[in-house]
């Protein structure tokens, strides 16, 4: 969302996407474990790099839905890691 409307958007609790898929699969087991076994405020997470991608949504007439495509833009390595 861009423009003035972005400032008014109430998106709920903040989140970070840590993975994307480019094919169909069930994420039910993974999502259940993440919801039931990890308390977000207490779960350590190690990040040593960030991948910046350009995401484009296009209408897919064949499926009657939308198709997401991602193009890599940059990989940013983060310093200060103790691992």
C-alpha positions in Angstrom: 0.0 0.0 0.0 1.4 3.4 -1.0 0.5 7.0 -0.6 -1.5 8.7 2.1 -3.7 5.6 2.6 -0.7 3.7 3.8 -0.4 6.0 6.8 -4.0 5.2 7.7 -3.8 1.5 7.2 -4.3 -0.5 10.4 -2.5 -3.7 9.5 -2.8 -5.4 12.9 0.2 -7.0 14.6 3.5 -6.4 12.8 5.0 -9.4 11.0 7.9 -10.5 8.8 7.7 -13.0 6.0 10.6 -15.5 6.4 9.9 -17.6 3.3 7.9 -17.7 0.1 7.1 -20.6 -2.2 6.7 -20.6 -5.9 4.6 -23.8 -6.1 1.6 -25.3 -4.3 2.1 -27.0 -1.0 0.4 -27.4 2.3 1.8 -25.3 5.1 -0.7 -26.5 7.7 1.8 -28.5 9.8 4.4 -25.7 9.9 1.9 -23.0 10.7 0.4 -25.1 13.5 3.8 -25.6 15.1 4.7 -22.0 14.8 1.4 -20.9 16.3 1.3 -23.5 19.1 5.0 -23.9 20.1 6.6 -20.5 19.7 5.8 -17.4 21.7 6.9 -14.6 19.4 8.2 -12.3 22.1 10.4 -15.1 23.5 11.7 -16.8 20.4 15.3 -16.1 19.5 15.9 -15.6 15.8 19.3 -15.3 14.1 19.5 -13.2 10.9 22.8 -13.0 9.1 21.6 -11.7 5.8 18.5 -10.2 4.1 17.4 -10.8 0.6 15.7 -7.9 -1.1 13.2 -8.9 -3.8 11.0 -7.1 -6.2 7.5 -8.7 -6.0 5.1 -8.3 -8.9 1.5 -9.5 -9.0 -0.1 -10.2 -12.4 -3.5 -11.4 -13.2 -3.4 -15.1 -14.4 -6.3 -15.5 -16.8 -5.8 -19.3 -17.0 -6.4 -19.8 -13.3 -8.7 -16.9 -12.8 -6.5 -15.6 -10.0 -3.2 -13.8 -9.4 0.4 -14.9 -9.9 3.2 -13.6 -7.8 6.7 -13.4 -9.3 9.9 -12.4 -7.4 13.1 -11.0 -8.9 16.2 -10.8 -6.7 17.4 -7.2 -6.2 20.2 -7.6 -3.5 21.6 -9.7 -0.8 22.6 -7.7 2.3 24.9 -9.5 4.7 24.6 -8.3 8.3 27.7 -7.9 10.4 28.3 -8.5 14.1 27.2 -12.1 14.2 28.6 -14.2 17.0 27.7 -17.5 15.3 
